[in-house]
Structure formats: C-alpha cells, structure tokens
Amino acid sequence: MSFYRTRPYWGLLLTMILGCGKQPNAYVVHGMVVFPDGSPLRKGTVEFEAIGQTKPITASGEIASDGTFQLGTFQAKDGAVSGQHRVAIIADYEIGTGVERPGELPAPQLHPKFRSFKTSGLTFNVKPQMNNLLIEVEYATP
C-alpha cells in the first residue's frame, strides 16, 4: 500500500495524538450583580478566571439591564469550568445620559476596585452542577 493511499489514516492518527488535550467541562453559571441596597448593576461584564490552572481559563458574561448574567467559556453561555475562580466586573459608562457638561463621561457607578481580579476581593467556587450566584458590589466613592 502506498503512502498516498494511506494518507487519510495518517491524518486521523495525528489528530488523535494532538487531540489528547481534552477540553474541560463547563457548568452553567448565572446570577445577578447587585449593590448593597439591592439595586442591580445595569450594564457591564462579569469575568471569571479559574485559579490553579496551567493555562488561564476565563469565562465572561454580559450584564443585562436587570443585573442578570450568564457566563460562557468555550462558547456563549456554556458556563465555566469547575473550581475556584477570582472575579472582576467591568461596568461600561453610559454615554448620552444627560450629562450637564457635553463631552464628559458620567461618574462611574461601580467602585473601581472591581475592575481587576487582583483587587476585587471576589472569589467563587463553580461546582459541577448548575450554579446560581448573587454578586454584591459597592458603589463608587464620590
């Protein structure tokens, strides 16, 4: 049998060898981001970063106008890998909301410490099941 006739089998073998790094399972993670008074954060992104992984694995989800979110790691809304995660929340500025001086951005609503995994102080354990989280954040200090 010539090499050219067996080439499809070589490709299959190579795919099997290189494909041994199995993608970890993702588990549904959804929830809500709220301030201490119970009002929701109405815009932004929730970011999870798995702790203790050889390669960084992150999950993210957009915050809806009611404060809810659902994370996705490998595709939209598929969840996050199990284990401990540190969390960051990035809140978008709302432009065009009647700021008194044209051209200025409104003051941020969310405390800036939540923008970084290192400073947010937020960690969550994602379990191999459906995870429903309530994330409490602080208002920006004037």
N, C-alpha and C positions, 0 to 999 in steps of 0.2 A: 504494500500500500504506500503510495507516495505521500509526502508531507502535505501537498496541496489538497489532497483528498481528505486528510485528517485534520486540517486546519480548524474547522468548527469545534472539534473536540479540544484542541489546544486552548482556544478562547474560553471554553467552558471551564477547563481546568484552571486557567489563570484567574478567571472571575471567582472561582471557588476559593482559591488561595488568597487573593486580595480582599475578598469579601468577608473574611473571618471576623473582622471588627464589627460585631453586631451592634446595631443602634439600640440604645436602651429604651425601655418602655416609658411612655409619657402618660401621666394620670391627670384627669380633669381637675383643674384648679380654677375656681371662680369665686367672686366675692364682691365686696364693696369697700370703698375708701371713704372714710368719714372724719370730720373734725370732732373735737370733744363735745360740742353741743349737739351732735347728731346730724348736722347738715352735711351733705355729700360734697366731695371734691368733684366738680362737674366736667373737668377736662384734663387730659394728660395721658401718661403711660405708666403702667406698673411694670417693673423689671425685676426678675428673679435670677440669681446666679447661684448655681449649685456649689456647695463648699466641699472641698476634698476630692475634686475630680482631676485627673491628669490633664485633660483639656477643658477649658472653660465651656460650660453648658449653660446657656441663658434662655430664659423664657420671657415673653413680654405680651402685654395686652393693653389695648386702648381703653381708657376710662370713658364710659358713656355719660350722658348728661344727668343720669340718675345716680352716678357714683359707682355703678357696677362695672366689672371687668371679667374677662376670661383669658387665661394665658395660653400661649402657643409656643412650642419649642421647635419642632421639625416642620410643622405647618400650622396655619391659623387655627387657634382654639383647640389644639390637640392636648394641651396640658403642659406639665413639667415633669422632669424625672424625679424619682423618689429620693428623699434625703433632706438634709438641712440646706437652706438657701438663705443668702442675705438679700435684702430687698432695697431697691431705690425707686423713688417716684418722681417723675419729671412732669411738672404741670406747665401746660402751654399758657402763654399770655393770651388774653382775649383782646384782640385789636378791634378798634371801631366801636367801643362801648360807651362813647360819650365822654371821653377824657376831656377835662377842661382846657388843656393846652394842646392844640393839634400837634401831631408828630411825636408825642410822648407815649411810652407804653404805660399801661396801668401798673400800679404796685403789685408785686406778686402776692397771691393769696396764701400759698403754701410756704412754710418755713424752708429756707434754702438747704438746711441740713439733710433733707430727704432726697436731694438730687444725686447723692453718692452712696454706693454700697458701704463705704468706709465710715460715713458719718450719720447715716440714717438711724442706726440703732435697731433696725427691724430685721428679725430673722423668723423664718417659718419652716416647719418640718412638713414636707409633702409626703403623704402616705400613699401606699399602693391601693388607692380607692378614690372615690370622689371627694374632693377637698373643697369646703366652703369656708372662706376666710372673711373676717372683718378686720380691716386695717385702719387703725386710728392714727391720724396725723395731727400736726399742730399748725395753727395759723402763723403766718409771718409776723415777726415782731415789728412794730412801727419804728 
